[in-house]
Amino acid sequence: MHPPLTLHRHPMCAEIIEEFQKCHMDHPIGKFFGDCTKLKIKLDRCFRQEKAVKRKANFEQSKKLRERLQGLRKENAEAEA
């Protein structure tokens, strides 16, 4: 199973998504018998890579936010003391 195949949500995988959708249109019965399996595997790999990139970016953003909050807490503690 894959997430919804919207191009705006998956810009890194747009080409593969279009190929996969075209394969499903070209092979309405064959898609059930593996005609589009190779594209599905490529699509899954692309989604994994995209998720890894997003995960790394989110981790970096959370690290910056954590450092900022620790700095504010430290300033707040010093002001109270």
N, CA, C and O atoms as a GROMACS GRO file, in nm:
protein
  324
    1MET      N    1   0.084  -0.118   0.000
    1MET     CA    2   0.000   0.000   0.000
    1MET      C    3   0.089   0.124   0.000
    1MET      O    4   0.196   0.124   0.061
    2HIS      N    5   0.047   0.225  -0.065
    2HIS     CA    6   0.124   0.347  -0.073
    2HIS      C    7   0.036   0.465  -0.035
    2HIS      O    8  -0.087   0.454  -0.034
    3PRO      N    9   0.098   0.578  -0.003
    3PRO     CA   10   0.019   0.697   0.028
    3PRO      C   11  -0.051   0.749  -0.097
    3PRO      O   12  -0.021   0.704  -0.208
    4PRO      N   13  -0.143   0.842  -0.081
    4PRO     CA   14  -0.209   0.900  -0.200
    4PRO      C   15  -0.105   0.956  -0.298
    4PRO      O   16  -0.010   1.023  -0.258
    5LEU      N   17  -0.125   0.929  -0.424
    5LEU     CA   18  -0.027   0.966  -0.527
    5LEU      C   19  -0.054   1.105  -0.582
    5LEU      O   20  -0.086   1.122  -0.699
    6THR      N   21  -0.042   1.204  -0.496
    6THR     CA   22  -0.058   1.343  -0.540
    6THR      C   23   0.080   1.401  -0.567
    6THR      O   24   0.172   1.387  -0.486
    7LEU      N   25   0.094   1.465  -0.680
    7LEU     CA   26   0.224   1.514  -0.723
    7LEU      C   27   0.276   1.626  -0.633
    7LEU      O   28   0.397   1.636  -0.610
    8HIS      N   29   0.187   1.710  -0.581
    8HIS     CA   30   0.234   1.822  -0.500
    8HIS      C   31   0.286   1.777  -0.364
    8HIS      O   32   0.364   1.849  -0.302
    9ARG      N   33   0.244   1.661  -0.317
    9ARG     CA   34   0.292   1.611  -0.188
    9ARG      C   35   0.422   1.532  -0.201
    9ARG      O   36   0.493   1.513  -0.103
   10HIS      N   37   0.453   1.488  -0.322
   10HIS     CA   38   0.572   1.406  -0.345
   10HIS      C   39   0.650   1.457  -0.466
   10HIS      O   40   0.657   1.389  -0.568
   11PRO      N   41   0.708   1.576  -0.455
   11PRO     CA   42   0.778   1.633  -0.572
   11PRO      C   43   0.900   1.552  -0.615
   11PRO      O   44   0.935   1.552  -0.733
   12MET      N   45   0.966   1.485  -0.521
   12MET     CA   46   1.083   1.406  -0.558
   12MET      C   47   1.047   1.285  -0.644
   12MET      O   48   1.129   1.236  -0.721
   13CYS      N   49   0.925   1.236  -0.630
   13CYS     CA   50   0.882   1.114  -0.698
   13CYS      C   51   0.782   1.139  -0.810
   13CYS      O   52   0.714   1.047  -0.855
   14ALA      N   53   0.772   1.262  -0.854
   14ALA     CA   54   0.668   1.299  -0.951
   14ALA      C   55   0.676   1.218  -1.080
   14ALA      O   56   0.574   1.172  -1.131
   15GLU      N   57   0.796   1.200  -1.134
   15GLU     CA   58   0.812   1.126  -1.259
   15GLU      C   59   0.765   0.982  -1.245
   15GLU      O   60   0.693   0.930  -1.330
   16ILE      N   61   0.806   0.919  -1.136
   16ILE     CA   62   0.770   0.778  -1.114
   16ILE      C   63   0.620   0.765  -1.092
   16ILE      O   64   0.558   0.669  -1.138
   17ILE      N   65   0.561   0.860  -1.020
   17ILE     CA   66   0.417   0.858  -0.997
   17ILE      C   67   0.343   0.865  -1.130
   17ILE      O   68   0.248   0.790  -1.153
   18GLU      N   69   0.386   0.956  -1.217
   18GLU     CA   70   0.321   0.969  -1.347
   18GLU      C   71   0.335   0.841  -1.430
   18GLU      O   72   0.239   0.798  -1.494
   19GLU      N   73   0.454   0.780  -1.428
   19GLU     CA   74   0.474   0.655  -1.501
   19GLU      C   75   0.385   0.545  -1.444
   19GLU      O   76   0.326   0.468  -1.519
   20PHE      N   77   0.376   0.538  -1.312
   20PHE     CA   78   0.295   0.436  -1.246
   20PHE      C   79   0.147   0.453  -1.280
   20PHE      O   80   0.078   0.355  -1.309
   21GLN      N   81   0.100   0.576  -1.275
   21GLN     CA   82  -0.040   0.601  -1.308
   21GLN      C   83  -0.068   0.569  -1.455
   21GLN      O   84  -0.174   0.515  -1.488
   22LYS      N   85   0.027   0.602  -1.543
   22LYS     CA   86   0.012   0.571  -1.686
   22LYS      C   87   0.008   0.420  -1.706
   22LYS      O   88  -0.069   0.370  -1.788
   23CYS      N   89   0.091   0.348  -1.634
   23CYS     CA   90   0.093   0.202  -1.644
   23CYS      C   91  -0.044   0.146  -1.603
   23CYS      O   92  -0.095   0.054  -1.668
   24HIS      N   93  -0.100   0.199  -1.497
   24HIS     CA   94  -0.232   0.152  -1.453
   24HIS      C   95  -0.340   0.182  -1.557
   24HIS      O   96  -0.432   0.103  -1.575
   25MET      N   97  -0.328   0.296  -1.625
   25MET     CA   98  -0.425   0.330  -1.728
   25MET      C   99  -0.407   0.241  -1.853
   25MET      O  100  -0.504   0.198  -1.915
   26ASP      N  101  -0.279   0.215  -1.887
   26ASP     CA  102  -0.250   0.135  -2.007
   26ASP      C  103  -0.281  -0.013  -1.987
   26ASP      O  104  -0.312  -0.084  -2.084
   27HIS      N  105  -0.272  -0.060  -1.864
   27HIS     CA  106  -0.291  -0.203  -1.834
   27HIS      C  107  -0.397  -0.221  -1.725
   27HIS      O  108  -0.364  -0.257  -1.612
   28PRO      N  109  -0.525  -0.195  -1.757
   28PRO     CA  110  -0.629  -0.202  -1.654
   28PRO      C  111  -0.646  -0.340  -1.592
   28PRO      O  112  -0.683  -0.351  -1.476
   29ILE      N  113  -0.621  -0.446  -1.668
   29ILE     CA  114  -0.631  -0.582  -1.614
   29ILE      C  115  -0.492  -0.631  -1.572
   29ILE      O  116  -0.477  -0.696  -1.469
   30GLY      N  117  -0.393  -0.599  -1.653
   30GLY     CA  118  -0.257  -0.646  -1.628
   30GLY      C  119  -0.198  -0.595  -1.498
   30GLY      O  120  -0.108  -0.657  -1.442
   31LYS      N  121  -0.247  -0.481  -1.450
   31LYS     CA  122  -0.194  -0.427  -1.324
   31LYS      C  123  -0.217  -0.525  -1.209
   31LYS      O  124  -0.144  -0.524  -1.111
   32PHE      N  125  -0.319  -0.608  -1.221
   32PHE     CA  126  -0.346  -0.708  -1.116
   32PHE      C  127  -0.256  -0.830  -1.127
   32PHE      O  128  -0.248  -0.910  -1.034
   33PHE      N  129  -0.188  -0.844  -1.241
   33PHE     CA  130  -0.103  -0.959  -1.264
   33PHE      C  131   0.045  -0.922  -1.273
   33PHE      O  132   0.126  -1.000  -1.324
   34GLY      N  133   0.081  -0.804  -1.224
   34GLY     CA  134   0.222  -0.768  -1.212
   34GLY      C  135   0.281  -0.686  -1.323
   34GLY      O  136   0.403  -0.672  -1.328
   35ASP      N  137   0.201  -0.632  -1.412
   35ASP     CA  138   0.257  -0.551  -1.521
   35ASP      C  139   0.324  -0.423  -1.470
   35ASP      O  140   0.415  -0.372  -1.534
   36CYS      N  141   0.279  -0.373  -1.358
   36CYS     CA  142   0.331  -0.246  -1.305
   36CYS      C  143   0.416  -0.265  -1.179
   36CYS      O  144   0.444  -0.168  -1.108
   37THR      N  145   0.454  -0.388  -1.151
   37THR     CA  146   0.525  -0.418  -1.027
   37THR      C  147   0.661  -0.349  -1.019
   37THR      O  148   0.699  -0.299  -0.913
   38LYS      N  149   0.735  -0.345  -1.130
   38LYS     CA  150   0.868  -0.281  -1.127
   38LYS      C  151   0.855  -0.133  -1.093
   38LYS      O  152   0.936  -0.079  -1.018
   39LEU      N  153   0.754  -0.068  -1.149
   39LEU     CA  154   0.733   0.074  -1.117
   39LEU      C  155   0.691   0.091  -0.972
   39LEU      O  156   0.730   0.188  -0.906
   40LYS      N  157   0.613  -0.002  -0.921
   40LYS     CA  158   0.569   0.004  -0.781
   40LYS      C  159   0.689  -0.007  -0.689
   40LYS      O  160   0.696   0.064  -0.588
   41ILE      N  161   0.782  -0.093  -0.721
   41ILE     CA  162   0.903  -0.108  -0.640
   41ILE      C  163   0.986   0.020  -0.645
   41ILE      O  164   1.035   0.066  -0.542
   42LYS      N  165   1.000   0.079  -0.765
   42LYS     CA  166   1.072   0.207  -0.777
   42LYS      C  167   1.003   0.316  -0.697
   42LYS      O  168   1.069   0.399  -0.634
   43LEU      N  169   0.871   0.316  -0.701
   43LEU     CA  170   0.793   0.416  -0.628
   43LEU      C  171   0.812   0.400  -0.477
   43LEU      O  172   0.829   0.499  -0.406
   44ASP      N  173   0.809   0.278  -0.429
   44ASP     CA  174   0.831   0.252  -0.286
   44ASP      C  175   0.969   0.299  -0.242
   44ASP      O  176   0.984   0.360  -0.136
   45ARG      N  177   1.070   0.271  -0.323
   45ARG     CA  178   1.206   0.316  -0.290
   45ARG      C  179   1.215   0.468  -0.287
   45ARG      O  180   1.279   0.526  -0.200
   46CYS      N  181   1.149   0.532  -0.383
   46CYS     CA  182   1.150   0.678  -0.389
   46CYS      C  183   1.082   0.736  -0.265
   46CYS      O  184   1.131   0.832  -0.206
   47PHE      N  185   0.968   0.677  -0.226
   47PHE     CA  186   0.899   0.724  -0.106
   47PHE      C  187   0.986   0.708   0.018
   47PHE      O  188   0.987   0.795   0.106
   48ARG      N  189   1.060   0.598   0.026
   48ARG     CA  190   1.150   0.578   0.141
   48ARG      C  191   1.259   0.685   0.144
   48ARG      O  192   1.290   0.740   0.250
   49GLN      N  193   1.317   0.714   0.027
   49GLN     CA  194   1.421   0.817   0.020
   49GLN      C  195   1.364   0.953   0.057
   49GLN      O  196   1.426   1.029   0.132
   50GLU      N  197   1.246   0.983   0.006
   50GLU     CA  198   1.182   1.110   0.036
   50GLU      C  199   1.154   1.123   0.185
   50GLU      O  200   1.173   1.229   0.244
   51LYS      N  201   1.108   1.015   0.245
   51LYS     CA  202   1.079   1.016   0.389
   51LYS      C  203   1.207   1.037   0.470
   51LYS      O  204   1.205   1.108   0.570
   52ALA      N  205   1.318   0.975   0.427
   52ALA     CA  206   1.444   0.992   0.497
   52ALA      C  207   1.490   1.138   0.491
   52ALA      O  208   1.541   1.191   0.590
   53VAL      N  209   1.473   1.202   0.377
   53VAL     CA  210   1.512   1.343   0.363
   53VAL      C  211   1.426   1.430   0.454
   53VAL      O  212   1.478   1.518   0.523
   54LYS      N  213   1.295   1.405   0.455
   54LYS     CA  214   1.205   1.483   0.541
   54LYS      C  215   1.236   1.460   0.689
   54LYS      O  216   1.234   1.553   0.769
   55ARG      N  217   1.265   1.333   0.724
   55ARG     CA  218   1.296   1.300   0.863
   55ARG      C  219   1.421   1.375   0.909
   55ARG      O  220   1.425   1.428   1.020
   56LYS      N  221   1.522   1.380   0.823
   56LYS     CA  222   1.647   1.449   0.857
   56LYS      C  223   1.622   1.599   0.875
   56LYS      O  224   1.674   1.660   0.968
   57ALA      N  225   1.543   1.657   0.785
   57ALA     CA  226   1.513   1.800   0.794
   57ALA      C  227   1.433   1.830   0.922
   57ALA      O  228   1.460   1.929   0.989
   58ASN      N  229   1.337   1.745   0.954
   58ASN     CA  230   1.259   1.765   1.076
   58ASN      C  231   1.345   1.751   1.200
   58ASN      O  232   1.327   1.825   1.297
   59PHE      N  233   1.439   1.656   1.198
   59PHE     CA  234   1.529   1.638   1.312
   59PHE      C  235   1.616   1.762   1.332
   59PHE      O  236   1.634   1.807   1.445
   60GLU      N  237   1.670   1.816   1.222
   60GLU     CA  238   1.752   1.936   1.233
   60GLU      C  239   1.671   2.054   1.287
   60GLU      O  240   1.719   2.131   1.370
   61GLN      N  241   1.548   2.067   1.240
   61GLN     CA  242   1.461   2.175   1.286
   61GLN      C  243   1.429   2.158   1.434
   61GLN      O  244   1.428   2.256   1.509
   62SER      N  245   1.403   2.037   1.477
   62SER     CA  246   1.372   2.015   1.619
   62SER      C  247   1.495   2.038   1.706
   62SER      O  248   1.483   2.084   1.819
   63LYS      N  249   1.613   2.008   1.653
   63LYS     CA  250   1.736   2.032   1.728
   63LYS      C  251   1.756   2.182   1.750
   63LYS      O  252   1.794   2.225   1.859
   64LYS      N  253   1.731   2.262   1.647
   64LYS     CA  254   1.743   2.407   1.660
   64LYS      C  255   1.641   2.461   1.760
   64LYS      O  256   1.674   2.547   1.843
   65LEU      N  257   1.519   2.411   1.753
   65LEU     CA  258   1.416   2.455   1.845
   65LEU      C  259   1.450   2.417   1.989
   65LEU      O  260   1.432   2.496   2.081
   66ARG      N  261   1.500   2.295   2.006
   66ARG     CA  262   1.540   2.251   2.140
   66ARG      C  263   1.650   2.340   2.198
   66ARG      O  264   1.644   2.377   2.315
   67GLU      N  265   1.749   2.373   2.117
   67GLU     CA  266   1.858   2.461   2.163
   67GLU      C  267   1.804   2.598   2.199
   67GLU      O  268   1.845   2.657   2.300
   68ARG      N  269   1.713   2.649   2.118
   68ARG     CA  270   1.653   2.780   2.145
   68ARG      C  271   1.575   2.778   2.276
   68ARG      O  272   1.584   2.872   2.356
   69LEU      N  273   1.498   2.674   2.298
   69LEU     CA  274   1.420   2.663   2.421
   69LEU      C  275   1.511   2.650   2.544
   69LEU      O  276   1.483   2.709   2.648
   70GLN      N  277   1.618   2.575   2.532
   70GLN     CA  278   1.712   2.562   2.643
   70GLN      C  279   1.776   2.696   2.675
   70GLN      O  280   1.796   2.730   2.792
   71GLY      N  281   1.807   2.773   2.571
   71GLY     CA  282   1.864   2.907   2.592
   71GLY      C  283   1.765   2.997   2.663
   71GLY      O  284   1.802   3.072   2.754
   72LEU      N  285   1.638   2.992   2.623
   72LEU     CA  286   1.535   3.074   2.687
   72LEU      C  287   1.514   3.031   2.832
   72LEU      O  288   1.496   3.116   2.920
   73ARG      N  289   1.516   2.902   2.859
   73ARG     CA  290   1.501   2.853   2.997
   73ARG      C  291   1.617   2.900   3.083
   73ARG      O  292   1.599   2.939   3.199
   74LYS      N  293   1.737   2.896   3.027
   74LYS     CA  294   1.856   2.937   3.101
   74LYS      C  295   1.846   3.087   3.133
   74LYS      O  296   1.873   3.129   3.246
   75GLU      N  297   1.806   3.167   3.034
   75GLU     CA  298   1.790   3.311   3.057
   75GLU      C  299   1.683   3.337   3.162
   75GLU      O  300   1.700   3.424   3.248
   76ASN      N  301   1.575   3.263   3.156
   76ASN     CA  302   1.465   3.278   3.249
   76ASN      C  303   1.510   3.240   3.390
   76ASN      O  304   1.474   3.308   3.487
   77ALA      N  305   1.586   3.133   3.403
   77ALA     CA  306   1.636   3.090   3.535
   77ALA      C  307   1.733   3.192   3.593
   77ALA      O  308   1.731   3.217   3.713
   78GLU      N  309   1.817   3.251   3.508
   78GLU     CA  310   1.911   3.350   3.555
   78GLU      C  311   1.839   3.478   3.598
   78GLU      O  312   1.880   3.544   3.694
   79ALA      N  313   1.732   3.511   3.528
   79ALA     CA  314   1.656   3.632   3.561
   79ALA      C  315   1.582   3.615   3.695
   79ALA      O  316   1.567   3.712   3.770
   80GLU      N  317   1.537   3.496   3.724
   80GLU     CA  318   1.467   3.470   3.850
   80GLU      C  319   1.563   3.464   3.967
   80GLU      O  320   1.525   3.495   4.080
   81ALA      N  321   1.687   3.425   3.943
   81ALA     CA  322   1.784   3.408   4.054
   81ALA      C  323   1.842   3.537   4.100
   81ALA      O  324   1.924   3.539   4.192
   0.00000   0.00000   0.00000
